[in-house]
């Protein structure tokens, strides 16, 4: 089956499931993490136009609940680097909220280009923005989505398939020290050195890793740790999509574009992601960020952090959705 036919068949499957009551809906295929906490944090201004940005559309799970709170002439904008998500969800949301009078805009791009793409739309400021980082359950549960070691598929891992760097390229061309760095820093993998060494050793025998199963089998042979596959695949996904660099740049741009009393809400699933968000929020919530006795940076605080500690899923949510257990959310308000 060709790539185009595969994509079309997947879209048809999901749309069919949406329309048939006896089939699972998107909400059943993926359980939204911290849904109530996120939706409750949305402040809707009654005396002016609200411009809401969803930086990670996925299947529109959080968005549907937020849209119910908006009023006529408000604007809701979605970003998603995965074109297939837009092809599936855009027609459904446009149909569902056609009579609401809310302006819906869909942007097929990585959220690192947030400021540029919004300015192209004539938007200079926004009132609320949120990120649901990590990957969706649909990516994990389908071999065709290239992310899971549990199902055999291409070693790809790109959200944006128009880019050329794949996980296969990284595994087959990065030198040993670069692989070691990725596995240690992004995966925090104890067997990082042994796995990197074995990959390079196999390459010297003209072995090339093309599928998730091929890499998964190598990791199982080398490492005694049961979570090594998770950690290595996570590290490759982060490197393939440059996720940490993207988060840092985009969050800074989002804070700059927020109107006074506008809010930013970020859900992360990895300590590295949360560390970046925590650092930015902390930095932007104080006046001085330099280490001099007399301030020379002239930095002015922009945020008020709404919660001292990250928002975590409760026990009931973790029980009903085990994938939520690593989630952390941070929430801040623009004050200047």
N, C-alpha and C positions, 0 to 999 in steps of 0.2 A: 504493500500500500504506500502511495506517495505521501510526502509530508503534507501537501495541500488537502488530500482526501482524508488523511488522519485528523487534521485540524477540523475540517468540516464535520466529520462523523462525531467527534467529541462535542462540538457545539450542539449538534442535533440531539445527542444523548442528553445533555444537560437541560436543554430547552424542553425536551419531552418530559423529563423528570419534574420540571417546574410546573408543567401544565396538567399532569396526571395526579389526581389526589392520592391514588394508591401507591404512587412512587414517592421516593424521598425528595424533599425540597432542598434547596441550597442550604437552608438553615439547618436541616438535618445532616447534610453532608459535611457541614462545618459549623461548629458551635462558636459563636462570637465570644471572645475573651473580654472580661471586664465590661460587658455591654452596658449594664445599668450605671456603673460608675462613670463611664465615658459620657453617656447620654445625659446624665444628671448634671454633669459639669458644663454643659452647653448653656451659655447665657445669650438669650435672644433679645436684642435691643428693639423696643417697640416704636421708638421715635425716629429710627433711621434704617437704611437698608443694611441687612446683614450679608456679609460675604464669607461663606464657610468653605474651607478647603479640606478635602479628604486626600491625603497624600498617598494612600495605599488602598485603592478601590477594592481589590480582590473581587468578591461576588456581591459587594454592596450591603453586607450584613449590618454593619454599624450605621451606614448611611440611611437606610430605610427608616430607622427609628428617629434619626436626627431630622430628616425631611418632614416628619409629622409635626415637628415643633415650629417650622418656619412659616412665614406669612407671604402673601402675594408680593411679588417684585424682589424678594430676596434672591440671592445668587448662591448656588451650590456648584462647586468645581471639583472634579475628580482627576487625580493623576494615577496612571498605571503604566509601567514600562512594558507590561505583558499585554500585547495587542489582543490576544485571545480573550482575556478578561473583559475588555471593552466590547468586543464583538458579541459576547454573550449577554452582558449586563445592561449595556446602554439601551437597547430597544425595550427591555423589560422595565427599566426605571422610567424611561420617557413615556411609556404607555401608562404605567401605574400612577404617575404624578402629572399627567397631561393637563388635567383640569385645575391644578393647584395654583397656577400663575407664577410658580417658582422658576427662575431661569436656571436650567441645567446645562453645564458645560463639561465635556469629557476631553481630557488631554492625554494622548498616548506618548508619554515621555517619562524619563526618570525624574524623581523629585529634586535631584540636584539642580535641575534647570527651572526650579520653581519661580524665582524672581523674573527671569527672562520671559518665560512663557506667560506669566500673569500680566506683565507689562505689555506684551504683544496684544493682550485682550483689553488693554486700556485700564488695567487695575493696578493702582499704586499702593493701596492699603487694604487690609483684610481685618475681619472682626473675630474670627475663630479658626483654628487649624488643629488638625490632629494627624498622628502617625500610628499605624498598626504595623510595627516592624516584624522582621522574621519572614516566614513563608506560610502560605495557607495550607490547610489540610488537603486541598485538592492537588497541590503540588506534590505532597508527600505520598498520597494514595494512588497516584497513577504513574506507571512506568514511563508513559509518554511525556511526563512533565520533567523527567531527567534528574530529580532530586533525591530519590530514595534508594538506599542500598538494599532494601527488602525486595524490590522488584527489578528485574533485569531490563535495562534500557540504555540509551546512549549516554555516555559520560559527558553531559552538556552543562546543565545547571544555570543557564542564562535566563534571567527574567526577560530581558530585551534580546530577542533572537536576531535583531539586525546588527548587533555587535559581533565581532569575530572571535574574541577570546573565550574559549570554552574550558571546562574543567579538564577535558582530555588534553588540550593544548598545555595546560599548566603541568599536569602529571607527566606528560611526555617530553617537555622541553625545559622546564625549570631545573637549575642545577641543585645539587644536594643541599647546599646551605640555604638556598631560598625555600626549598620544600620544608626543611627543618624549621625555619623561621615561621612559615605559615602554620604548620601543624602545631607548633608550640604556642604561638601568640594568639591565633584565631581559634584553635581547637583545644588548647591547654591539655595536649595529649602526652601522657607519660612515656609512651613508646615512640615518640615522634622521630627520634634519631634512627631507630631500627627500621621503621617503616620507610623513611626517606632513603636510607642506605639500600634497602631491598628494591625499591622502585628503580633507583639508578642502576643497581646491579642487573636487574632484569632488562633494562633498556640497552645495556651493553651487549646483551644477547639478541638484540634486535626485536625484543618484545615491545609491543605498543598497546597501551591500555585504551580500549575503545568503549567498553560498556561498564555499567555500575557493578555488575557481577564480577567482572575480572578484577577490579580494584578491591571489592569487598572480600573476595577469596584471598587475595594477598594479605590484607589486613588481618583476617582471621588466622592465617598461618603464622604471622609474625607476633601478634600481640596476645597477651593473656588477659587483657582487660576487656570485659564484656561491652563497654561503651566506646571502645576505640573507633568502631565504624561510624557511630554517630558523630564523634568529635572530628574525625578526618573529613567526613563529608561536609560537615558544617564549615570547617576551615576552608575547604575548596569552594564552597558556595560563596562565602564572604569574599574570598580573593577574586573569584570570577566576576562578581558584580560590584567589586570595590565598595562594599556596603558601608564600612566604617567611615571612609572618606566622604561618601555621599551624605551620610547622616550629619556629620559635623558641618559641612557647608550649607546644607539645606536648612537645618535648624537655626543657624545664625541668620540666614536670609529671612526665614519666617519671622523671627523675633523683630528684625528690622522693619518688616512690612506690617506688623500688627498695629492696629490703632490703639489709642489709650483705652484701657480697660478691656482690650481684646485678650483672648486666652489661647494657650497652647497646651495640648494634652498628648503625651507620648507613651505608647505601650511598647515595651521591649521584652525580649525573651532570652537575652544573653547578657552576661555580666559586662562584656566589652561594650555593647550598645548602651547599657544603662550607665556605665561609667562616663561615656561621652556626654550623655544627656545631663547627668548629675553635675559634671564639671561646667558645662555651658550655663546651666541654670544658676549654679553657685556664683560663677563669674559675673553673670549679668544681673545678679541681685545685690551687688555691692558697688560702692563708688570707686574704690581704688583696687586695682589688680596688679600693681607693681610692688616691689619689695623694698623700695627706698623709704628712708625715714620721713622725708618730705615727698609727697606724691608728685610724680612727674608725668604720669600716664594720662591724667585728666579724664579718666574713664568715669562715666555717669551710669548709675544703675538704671536698668530698664524693666526689670521684672520683680514681682513679688511672688515668692514660692508659696503655693497654697497649702501644701502638706509638708511637714518636716521630714517624714519618712515616706518611702514609695508606697503607692496603693497596691495591695496584693489581693489576689482572688481569695474568697472565703472558702471554708472547708467544703461547703455544699457544691460550689463551682468546681473545685478540684476533683471531688468525687464523681461528678457528672461528666467532667471533661478533663481527664488526666493531663492533657497537653497544656492546660492552663497553669500548671503548678510552677513553672519557671517565669511566669509573667510578672512584670513590674510596671507600674504607670507613674509618671510624674506630671504635675499640673502646675502651671504658673500663669500669672496675669501681667499684662503689660501696664506699667505705671507711668511711662513717659514716652 
